[in-house]
Amino acid sequence: MSTYYEKMKFEMELRGYSQQTQKHYLGHIRSLEKYLNKPLEQILPDEIKEYLHCRIKQGISYSNVNISCNAFKVMFNSILNRNFSDDVIVRPKRHKKLPYVLSKDEILSIFNHISNLKHKTILLTIYSSGLRISEALNLKCSDIDSNNMLIKVCNGKGGKDRFTILGQENLNMLRHYWKIYRPKDLLFPGMVPGKPLAARNVQQVFKTAKEMAGISKPVSVHSLRHSFATHLLDE
């Protein structure tokens, strides 16, 4: 790893960025270098704009391009002291779209097509508590507070901790799951000791169940979180 990358990693650690954010930012810097085929210190303002324009024309999502902009701000302004303004690191305008939401019947249909207890418990926990997939997979047994019917979410988005609701049906399934699997620390451990189940496995299970249920909406596991918020408002 070059000195610039080491300095950027240090800068991000100093700011308290998560490991996932650090990985994404460094990846975007490498992509820029690869695209321009020149070292970072030789990259010109117009070349950064050219790269961002190319990404937008390719149909890359707003959030992905926005991450590139954030990464470039850290590298070029904090590490290389180039002081590039927003006229150089140009963020595209965000087009706000309402997320796709699943009905309660559609969610029930999806769950009915999942036979694995562990996968079903993870997805029910995501839906009934409004969790991100990473938050659910990193839960520990001690995060389930059945006395107060709460789930503690540690190091969520932005490194923040919070509490969310624990539904009775979810608690019943978690208890059944625990009796079968007997997890000791991580609630949903993967094959590697000390590591949670891989998110891609859960995404694939959801995708397969959705297709088996005959649901054509372009939804993912994250749609369960949106559906949770919508259904909560409907009650």
Protein Blocks (a to p, Z undefined) as FASTA:
>chain_A
ZZklmmmmmmmmmnopafklmmmmmmmmmmmmmmnopafklpcfklmmmmmmmmmmnopa
fklmmmmmmmmmmmmmmmnonopafklmccddddddddddddfklmmmmmmmpmblklmm
mmmmmmmnopafklmmmpcfklpcfknopacdehiehhiacdddddfklmmmmmmmmmmn
opaklmbdcfbghiacdfklmmmmmmmmmmmnopabdcdfklmmmmmmmmmmmZZ
